[in-house]
Amino acid sequence: MAPAGTTMQSVLESAAAQARAIELSWWIFFWACLAVYVLVMIAVGGAFIARRRDGSELDGAYRRARGWVIGGAGATAIILVAFLVVSVITERELNAEVTDALHVAITGQRWWWGIEYLGEESFESVRTANELHLPAGVPVKIDLQSRDVIHSFWVPNLHGKMDLIPGTTNTMLIHGTRPGVYRGQCAEFCGIQHAHMGMLVIVHPAEEFEAWLDAQRRPAMEPRTALESAGREAFTRRQCVVCHTVRGTGAFGNTGPDLTHFGSRRTIGAATLPNTRGHLAGWVADPHSIKPGVLMPPSELPADELQAITAWLESLK
Ligand code: CUA
């Protein structure tokens, strides 16, 4: 699911320096291969016509054929070397050193993305899930880790794919980003809900990003209505707290996503559904009806508690 305003998920609509390098090399390969195909077809057609015209002069035909084969082999070698040069230049662009980078850690797990902004003091640590916010144009260094199986981080508009491997950290560098909303997808089969392991990357103008980050640093908002208060009370009394953190309450589980600013997210279930109260109520009551096999158990809540919990979670902007 991609909310309105999301740029088409495509390697051919690049919005960062790395994706631009990949797109450029893609187009060079595309046009070179197309030109070779057209030339080969013309040569095949020419050969048929020539064969018909002077079928008797075998000697001459062989001489001409030898010339074409040698020329073709030479051209192939030159094109392959040119492709190699393009690949090396692209690779260097992808791994260009960045300084003063924003440092983010992303942890892949079945079937969502944990996001942590590093370099923050622990008391104001910023954790979120499934929606990565970045400042436009600022270089970002992303550490990729996995908590269970191998996943692959792929936001085609920004960069190529990179695996998240248990026990090791891979680092991805992105710079020169353009404001916009981009969809990402886990690109390594990781189990039953692999296809529903999506994410959004929201690239803000720099000052808008700072405001977002400031808001995320704060603990959860206080309830403003009786329903929201009842929701917080039910959430912290029920099993929700075993897996989820909501800073400012007694909930500090870390198996599931941090929900401190849940209401500020556009989607739920790793970019699976829009973040609305209706969808959220369906999710809390029975996540398996939306993502069968997901690790969150169904919750057998009385209707009034379900109402209250969803109202409170949606208020956590
Ligand atoms: Cu995670 Cu596929």
Residues whose N, C-alpha, C, O or C-beta is under 5 A from the ligand:
A	BS01	CUA	I150 H151 S152 C186 A187 E188 F189 C190 H194 M197
